Amino acid sequence: PPAAGPYGQLLGFAGISRDITARQQAEEARQRLASIVEFSNDAIISESLEGLITTWNRGAEQMFGYTAAEAVGQPITLLAWPGYEDDMRELLQRIGREDAVEHYETLRRHKDGRSLVVSLTLSPVRDDAGKLVGISKIARDITEQKKQEELGQRQRSEERRVGKECRSR
């Protein structure tokens, strides 16, 4: 604030300035990362150590059919294909043991009940002290890719069968 003399004249000014550039840059980087996650085509989901969904991006909405409002707070087993609930618990335990989980292929369930083949990458989520507090999952729907691979295998098998029949005549 300015210092005034006995007649109101300005005698000086004292001020404090802080360089907040680093804080602003960190906030901008956080916002960019949040935007990348939000608009990714891949499902990006986080869950607590208790197995409850804590975040759900637009890619997850598109892939699994549930809105964020429907999914957040629900158990991750909401997405389990029947018989794959233990698979989900095992993945949680692997992250707890610090095991890396990349490109793990498994079945998951869409809201409408159909099965999805997904490739998962799981990562630990830690607090500022380094304590494990949750899991981040990136899921990519590879259902169509797997169907095409299976179709190609069937076609190659059929070609081999026909080739053997032709040679045996």
Phi, psi and chi 1 to 4 in degrees:
 res  aa     phi    psi   chi1   chi2   chi3   chi4
   1 PRO       -  150.3   16.4  -20.8      -      -
   2 PRO   -71.1  149.1   17.4  -22.3      -      -
   3 ALA  -100.8  133.5      -      -      -      -
   4 ALA  -112.3  146.6      -      -      -      -
   5 GLY   -82.8 -176.0      -      -      -      -
   6 PRO   -64.5  -21.3   15.9  -23.0      -      -
   7 TYR  -107.8   15.3  -57.8  106.0      -      -
   8 GLY    85.5    2.0      -      -      -      -
   9 GLN   -73.8  147.9   74.6  -86.2   28.5      -
  10 LEU   -73.6  122.1 -178.1   61.7      -      -
  11 LEU  -100.9  -26.5  -61.4  175.1      -      -
  12 GLY   177.8  176.1      -      -      -      -
  13 PHE  -142.1  131.2 -173.5   84.3      -      -
  14 ALA  -114.0  134.6      -      -      -      -
  15 GLY  -146.9  159.5      -      -      -      -
  16 ILE  -122.1  131.5  -60.7  172.6      -      -
  17 SER  -124.8  146.7   67.5      -      -      -
  18 ARG  -128.0  141.1  -80.9 -175.9 -105.0 -178.8
  19 ASP   -86.4  111.3 -176.4    2.8      -      -
  20 ILE  -107.7   18.1   59.0  169.7      -      -
  21 THR   -57.6  -47.7  -54.8      -      -      -
  22 ALA   -62.2  -40.3      -      -      -      -
  23 ARG   -66.0  -42.5 -172.7 -179.0  -32.8  157.6
  24 GLN   -64.0  -41.9  -75.3  176.5  -33.7      -
  25 GLN   -64.1  -40.8  -71.3  173.2  -19.8      -
  26 ALA   -64.4  -40.9      -      -      -      -
  27 GLU   -66.4  -40.9  178.4   59.5   21.8      -
  28 GLU   -63.9  -40.4  -71.9  170.8    3.5      -
  29 ALA   -65.1  -41.1      -      -      -      -
  30 ARG   -62.4  -42.0 -171.8 -162.3   64.8   72.7
  31 GLN   -67.0  -38.9  -72.0  175.0   -9.7      -
  32 ARG   -63.0  -45.2  -84.5 -167.8  -55.1  -84.5
  33 LEU   -62.4  -42.9 -178.1   58.5      -      -
  34 ALA   -61.5  -38.3      -      -      -      -
  35 SER   -66.9  -41.4 -179.8      -      -      -
  36 ILE   -59.7  -46.5  -69.7  167.3      -      -
  37 VAL   -63.4  -47.0  167.8      -      -      -
  38 GLU   -62.1  -38.9 -176.5   57.5   27.7      -
  39 PHE  -101.4    9.4  -65.9  103.5      -      -
  40 SER   -67.1  145.6  172.9      -      -      -
  41 ASN   -75.4  -22.3  -71.6  -31.4      -      -
  42 ASP   -77.5  149.7  -69.0  -25.7      -      -
  43 ALA   -75.8  125.7      -      -      -      -
  44 ILE  -121.6  115.4  -57.8  176.2      -      -
  45 ILE  -130.1  143.0  -56.9  165.9      -      -
  46 SER  -121.9  152.5   62.4      -      -      -
  47 GLU  -139.1  154.6   69.3  179.5   90.8      -
  48 SER   -76.8  169.7   68.2      -      -      -
  49 LEU   -66.3  -17.4  -65.2  178.0      -      -
  50 GLU   -85.8   -1.1  -64.7   76.1   34.6      -
  51 GLY    87.0   20.0      -      -      -      -
  52 LEU   -98.1  137.7  -61.8  177.5      -      -
  53 ILE   -68.6  127.7  -61.9  167.9      -      -
  54 THR  -111.8  -28.8   55.1      -      -      -
  55 THR  -139.8  155.0   63.1      -      -      -
  56 TRP  -154.8  113.6 -173.7  -96.3      -      -
  57 ASN   -91.0  179.4   75.2  -22.1      -      -
  58 ARG   -64.6  -34.1  -69.9 -178.9 -171.1 -177.0
  59 GLY   -61.0  -38.0      -      -      -      -
  60 ALA   -66.8  -39.2      -      -      -      -
  61 GLU   -59.9  -45.9  -71.3 -177.8  -11.9      -
  62 GLN   -67.9  -41.5  -67.5  169.6   -8.1      -
  63 MET   -72.0  -43.6 -174.4  178.1  -58.2      -
  64 PHE  -104.3  -13.1  -64.6  109.6      -      -
  65 GLY    88.6   -7.6      -      -      -      -
  66 TYR   -94.9  140.2  -66.0   95.9      -      -
  67 THR   -75.3  164.7   64.9      -      -      -
  68 ALA   -59.3  -39.6      -      -      -      -
  69 ALA   -61.9  -34.7      -      -      -      -
  70 GLU   -76.7  -32.9  -68.0  172.5  -51.9      -
  71 ALA   -91.4  -42.8      -      -      -      -
  72 VAL   -61.6  130.4  171.8      -      -      -
  73 GLY    95.1  -13.8      -      -      -      -
  74 GLN   -87.0  156.8  -63.9  -61.6  -46.0      -
  75 PRO   -66.8  144.6    9.5  -11.4      -      -
  76 ILE   -61.7  -22.4 -166.0   68.0      -      -
  77 THR   -64.7   -7.9   53.4      -      -      -
  78 LEU   -52.7  -31.1  173.0   75.5      -      -
  79 LEU   -96.7   -0.6  -54.2  176.0      -      -
  80 ALA   -71.7  130.4      -      -      -      -
  81 TRP   -70.9  139.6 -173.0 -108.3      -      -
  82 PRO   -50.3  128.4  -27.6   35.5      -      -
  83 GLY    94.0   -6.3      -      -      -      -
  84 TYR  -107.5   11.6  -79.2   72.5      -      -
  85 GLU   -63.3  -39.0  -62.1   85.0   -1.0      -
  86 ASP   -66.0  -33.4  -70.9  -20.4      -      -
  87 ASP   -56.6  -43.9  169.0   59.2      -      -
  88 MET   -67.4  -41.1  -63.6  179.0  111.8      -
  89 ARG   -65.6  -38.6  -77.2 -172.4  -85.3  -77.4
  90 GLU   -63.5  -40.6  170.8   61.2   25.5      -
  91 LEU   -62.7  -41.3  -69.3  171.4      -      -
  92 LEU   -60.7  -43.2  179.2   64.6      -      -
  93 GLN   -66.0  -38.7  -69.2  170.7   -7.7      -
  94 ARG   -61.8  -42.0  -75.2  177.1   62.2 -178.8
  95 ILE   -65.6  -39.4  -71.7  -64.5      -      -
  96 GLY   -61.2  -28.3      -      -      -      -
  97 ARG   -90.2    5.5  -68.2 -170.7  -51.3 -100.9
  98 GLU    73.0   17.9  -55.3  -70.5  -31.6      -
  99 ASP   -76.7  138.7  -68.3  -15.1      -      -
 100 ALA   -77.1  140.6      -      -      -      -
 101 VAL  -129.9  105.7  179.7      -      -      -
 102 GLU  -129.6  137.1  -66.6 -177.2   15.8      -
 103 HIS    52.8   46.7  -51.7  -63.6      -      -
 104 TYR   -85.4  117.9 -179.8   85.3      -      -
 105 GLU   -92.7  132.4  -67.8 -177.7   10.8      -
 106 THR  -157.3  175.9 -171.6      -      -      -
 107 LEU  -100.4  142.3  -73.3  178.0      -      -
 108 ARG  -135.4  167.9  -68.0  -64.6 -179.8 -106.4
 109 ARG  -114.5  131.0 -177.2  177.1   55.9 -157.0
 110 HIS   -78.5  158.4 -172.1  -83.1      -      -
 111 LYS   -54.6  -35.2 -177.8  179.7  179.4  178.5
 112 ASP   -79.9    0.4   65.7   12.7      -      -
 113 GLY    99.3  -11.4      -      -      -      -
 114 ARG   -76.7  157.2   66.3 -173.5  149.7   97.0
 115 SER   -88.0  149.0   67.7      -      -      -
 116 LEU  -127.0  134.3  -58.8  171.1      -      -
 117 VAL   -91.2  123.7 -177.7      -      -      -
 118 VAL  -125.9  150.4  -62.9      -      -      -
 119 SER  -105.0  122.5  174.6      -      -      -
 120 LEU  -109.5  142.9  -64.1  175.2      -      -
 121 THR  -124.7  125.4  -62.0      -      -      -
 122 LEU  -114.8  142.0  -75.2   73.8      -      -
 123 SER  -137.5  148.3  -55.0      -      -      -
 124 PRO   -72.7  148.5   23.4  -29.3      -      -
 125 VAL  -112.2  125.3  174.7      -      -      -
 126 ARG  -119.9  152.6  -60.7 -174.6 -178.2  -74.7
 127 ASP   -83.9 -177.3   64.5   12.9      -      -
 128 ASP   -61.7  -24.6  -69.2  -21.4      -      -
 129 ALA   -87.4   -2.6      -      -      -      -
 130 GLY    90.7    3.4      -      -      -      -
 131 LYS   -77.9  134.6  179.4 -178.0  173.4 -167.0
 132 LEU   -65.3  122.5 -179.1   66.3      -      -
 133 VAL  -122.9   -8.2  -66.0      -      -      -
 134 GLY  -179.8 -169.7      -      -      -      -
 135 ILE  -133.9  138.9  -63.5  174.2      -      -
 136 SER  -105.8  134.4  168.3      -      -      -
 137 LYS  -125.0  134.3  -66.1 -178.4  177.7 -178.2
 138 ILE  -114.7  123.3  -60.4  174.9      -      -
 139 ALA  -118.6  133.9      -      -      -      -
 140 ARG  -120.3  128.7  178.0  165.9  -73.1  167.3
 141 ASP   -75.7  116.7 -175.8   -6.2      -      -
 142 ILE  -116.8   21.9   58.2  170.6      -      -
 143 THR   -57.2  -50.4  -54.7      -      -      -
 144 GLU   -65.5  -39.6  -74.5  -54.4  -47.5      -
 145 GLN   -59.8  -44.5  175.2 -174.5  -26.5      -
 146 LYS   -65.9  -37.6  -72.1  -63.1 -178.6 -179.3
 147 LYS   -63.2  -42.0  -75.1  180.0 -177.2  176.2
 148 GLN   -65.7  -40.2  -68.3  -57.7  -43.7      -
 149 GLU   -62.7  -43.1  -72.8  174.6    9.3      -
 150 GLU   -64.8  -41.7 -174.3  177.9  -54.1      -
 151 LEU   -61.5  -44.4  179.3   61.6      -      -
 152 GLY   -61.2  -41.2      -      -      -      -
 153 GLN   -64.2  -42.2  -71.3  173.1  -10.7      -
 154 ARG   -63.5  -40.8  -84.0 -171.7  -88.0  160.8
 155 GLN   -64.5  -42.7  -73.1  173.6  -20.7      -
 156 ARG   -64.6  -39.2  -73.6 -173.4  -65.8  -80.7
 157 SER   -63.9  -42.5  -67.3      -      -      -
 158 GLU   -65.0  -41.2 -178.9   64.6   14.7      -
 159 GLU   -62.5  -40.7  -71.6  167.6    0.0      -
 160 ARG   -65.5  -41.4  -77.1 -168.4  -63.9  -87.2
 161 ARG   -62.7  -47.2 -175.2 -172.0   64.2   74.7
 162 VAL   -64.0  -40.3  169.7      -      -      -
 163 GLY   -60.6  -42.6      -      -      -      -
 164 LYS   -65.4  -40.6  -76.4 -179.7 -176.1  177.5
 165 GLU   -63.3  -42.1  -74.4  179.3    5.8      -
 166 CYS   -64.5  -41.1  -71.4      -      -      -
 167 ARG   -70.5  -28.7  -74.7 -170.7  -62.5  -87.4
 168 SER   -82.6   -6.8   65.4      -      -      -
 169 ARG   -81.9      -  -71.2 -176.7 -173.3  165.3
